[in-house]
Amino acid sequence: MKNYKIAKRQIDVSVGESVRIIRELQEMSQNELAKLAGIPQSTISAIENDRVNLGVERAKQLALALKCHPAVLVFPGWDVHNAA
């Protein structure tokens, strides 16, 4: 078994940035995400720009549309090794 070093975090990502990154990786527009998630496009924009809190219910809706776990959106910078 090889010994691996844990990668150092290079950047901090906000909740809104995590939504945008995952959406863009899937080559999805805000309008497409809005339709899939049942959330207005203006709200998607506000979330991505950190003007509106994501919230649990919106996180679930977006996670289903983006095919990811809600925790990926809600806790983008969570470090499991330093969690208390």
Backbone bond lengths (Angstrom), bond angles and torsions (degrees), N, CA, C in turn:
res aa  C-N    CA-C-N  psi(-1)  N-CA   C-N-CA  omega(-1)  CA-C   N-CA-C  phi
1 M - - - 1.458 - - 1.526 109.05 -
2 K 1.310 116.49 132.96 1.461 121.28 -179.28 1.521 110.58 -84.46
3 N 1.317 115.37 150.62 1.462 120.32 174.09 1.518 108.17 -93.83
4 Y 1.306 115.88 129.18 1.449 121.63 -179.45 1.514 109.76 -115.46
5 K 1.306 116.10 147.08 1.456 121.60 173.19 1.516 108.71 -93.95
6 I 1.307 115.58 141.05 1.453 120.12 175.53 1.522 107.55 -71.75
7 A 1.325 115.83 132.90 1.462 120.48 -179.87 1.523 110.00 -66.65
8 K 1.316 115.73 143.26 1.460 120.53 175.95 1.519 108.82 -80.89
9 R 1.317 115.01 141.66 1.451 119.89 178.37 1.524 108.70 -68.93
10 Q 1.308 115.54 129.18 1.456 120.72 -178.60 1.532 112.14 -92.26
11 I 1.331 116.34 -35.09 1.461 120.37 -177.59 1.529 109.41 -140.48
12 D 1.314 115.71 158.50 1.457 121.25 171.44 1.522 107.16 -100.17
13 V 1.309 116.61 136.61 1.454 122.20 -178.05 1.521 108.80 -117.81
14 S 1.309 116.84 130.43 1.465 120.67 177.26 1.528 109.23 -79.80
15 V 1.314 116.10 170.22 1.465 121.49 177.18 1.522 109.80 -59.42
16 G 1.319 116.42 -46.64 1.464 120.47 -179.87 1.519 112.48 -62.10
17 E 1.318 115.90 -40.82 1.465 119.87 178.28 1.525 111.11 -64.90
18 S 1.340 117.20 -36.53 1.459 119.31 179.21 1.525 110.85 -65.21
19 V 1.326 117.08 -38.90 1.468 120.98 176.31 1.529 109.62 -61.79
20 R 1.319 116.48 -48.00 1.469 120.91 -178.95 1.532 111.29 -61.98
21 I 1.315 116.92 -45.25 1.468 121.05 -178.17 1.530 110.60 -60.89
22 I 1.323 116.91 -47.96 1.468 120.14 -178.49 1.523 110.35 -65.68
23 R 1.328 116.88 -39.85 1.471 120.59 178.13 1.526 110.32 -62.20
24 E 1.334 116.44 -47.59 1.460 120.43 -177.66 1.532 111.71 -67.74
25 L 1.332 118.06 -35.17 1.464 120.42 176.47 1.529 111.48 -61.60
26 Q 1.313 116.13 -27.36 1.461 121.28 178.33 1.527 111.84 -92.90
27 E 1.335 115.83 7.83 1.466 122.67 179.48 1.526 111.56 51.77
28 M 1.329 113.98 47.12 1.454 121.59 -178.21 1.526 109.11 -113.33
29 S 1.311 116.96 138.35 1.460 120.74 176.08 1.530 109.13 -82.85
30 Q 1.328 115.27 165.76 1.464 118.96 175.66 1.528 110.14 -61.91
31 N 1.323 117.02 -37.80 1.468 120.46 179.11 1.523 111.44 -63.66
32 E 1.329 116.90 -41.69 1.464 120.30 178.41 1.524 110.78 -64.53
33 L 1.331 116.64 -43.92 1.460 120.41 178.45 1.521 110.72 -63.26
34 A 1.319 116.30 -41.51 1.463 120.88 179.50 1.527 110.72 -58.44
35 K 1.327 117.12 -44.64 1.469 120.75 179.99 1.519 111.30 -65.30
36 L 1.331 116.81 -44.70 1.460 120.54 -179.20 1.526 112.69 -65.97
37 A 1.336 116.26 -37.11 1.464 120.81 -175.68 1.523 113.18 -90.27
38 G 1.324 117.27 -15.06 1.464 119.71 -176.47 1.511 112.81 71.30
39 I 1.331 115.78 31.56 1.468 123.23 179.60 1.524 107.46 -122.00
40 P 1.328 119.49 135.03 1.462 120.25 179.66 1.536 112.36 -56.82
41 Q 1.331 116.12 144.51 1.461 121.60 179.66 1.515 110.89 -58.02
42 S 1.330 117.62 -36.82 1.466 120.72 179.88 1.535 110.83 -63.31
43 T 1.325 116.90 -33.70 1.466 120.83 177.37 1.525 110.54 -71.98
44 I 1.336 117.03 -39.04 1.465 120.80 175.84 1.522 109.22 -58.30
45 S 1.330 116.51 -46.48 1.464 121.60 179.05 1.525 110.99 -60.23
46 A 1.321 116.58 -44.72 1.469 120.76 -179.99 1.526 111.42 -64.24
47 I 1.325 117.64 -38.22 1.471 121.41 177.46 1.520 109.50 -64.42
48 E 1.344 116.46 -48.41 1.458 120.63 -177.45 1.525 112.54 -63.52
49 N 1.319 116.78 -26.45 1.463 121.04 178.93 1.528 112.41 -98.72
50 D 1.338 115.98 13.51 1.470 123.28 176.93 1.529 113.63 56.15
51 R 1.336 115.72 33.55 1.465 120.48 175.79 1.524 111.15 -95.35
52 V 1.348 116.03 -18.18 1.464 122.34 179.97 1.520 107.27 -131.63
53 N 1.327 116.12 137.03 1.466 120.17 176.58 1.519 109.89 -69.32
54 L 1.318 116.05 144.15 1.455 120.85 -177.87 1.521 111.26 -67.73
55 G 1.295 118.37 -52.38 1.466 121.44 -179.59 1.516 111.74 76.63
56 V 1.311 116.07 158.04 1.463 122.37 -174.68 1.523 111.99 -66.10
57 E 1.316 118.01 -48.46 1.468 120.57 -176.77 1.524 111.41 -65.39
58 R 1.319 117.52 -43.59 1.470 119.87 177.31 1.525 110.68 -64.46
59 A 1.328 116.65 -37.96 1.470 120.19 178.20 1.524 110.11 -60.13
60 K 1.326 117.22 -41.63 1.469 121.17 178.56 1.525 110.78 -64.16
61 Q 1.334 116.49 -45.59 1.466 120.67 -179.71 1.536 111.04 -61.57
62 L 1.321 115.53 -46.91 1.465 119.72 -179.02 1.526 111.27 -67.11
63 A 1.330 117.06 -39.07 1.458 120.63 179.91 1.529 111.03 -62.41
64 L 1.318 117.18 -41.57 1.460 120.01 176.94 1.524 110.68 -61.99
65 A 1.318 116.43 -44.77 1.463 120.94 -178.76 1.528 111.65 -67.35
66 L 1.340 116.44 -35.36 1.467 121.26 -177.82 1.532 112.42 -91.55
67 K 1.337 116.22 -2.59 1.473 121.85 179.08 1.534 111.81 56.80
68 C 1.323 114.41 50.81 1.463 120.38 176.60 1.523 108.18 -140.95
69 H 1.316 116.31 171.18 1.467 120.99 177.73 1.527 108.07 -79.67
70 P 1.332 118.75 140.37 1.463 121.07 179.19 1.527 113.90 -55.13
71 A 1.336 117.30 -31.36 1.471 120.42 -179.71 1.520 111.74 -62.32
72 V 1.327 117.10 -29.63 1.468 120.76 177.95 1.527 109.64 -61.38
73 L 1.318 116.39 -35.57 1.466 121.27 -179.24 1.526 111.78 -82.85
74 V 1.328 116.51 -41.68 1.462 121.37 -173.11 1.525 113.01 -78.13
75 F 1.325 117.23 -34.32 1.466 121.95 -176.82 1.529 111.79 -124.09
76 P 1.340 118.41 62.28 1.460 119.72 -174.87 1.519 114.39 -64.27
77 G 1.310 118.18 -28.23 1.465 120.30 -176.56 1.512 114.29 -108.58
78 W 1.321 117.53 14.62 1.465 120.37 -175.33 1.513 110.49 -68.23
79 D 1.308 115.12 130.45 1.465 121.74 -179.64 1.522 108.10 -107.67
80 V 1.322 116.63 105.78 1.450 121.61 -175.66 1.531 111.98 -61.58
81 H 1.330 117.12 -28.39 1.458 120.74 -177.01 1.535 112.74 -77.08
82 N 1.320 117.19 -22.94 1.467 120.79 179.97 1.520 112.15 -111.05
83 A 1.313 118.07 12.10 1.467 121.29 -179.42 1.526 109.52 -72.25
84 A 1.300 114.51 141.14 1.473 118.74 -179.77 1.509 110.07 -116.33
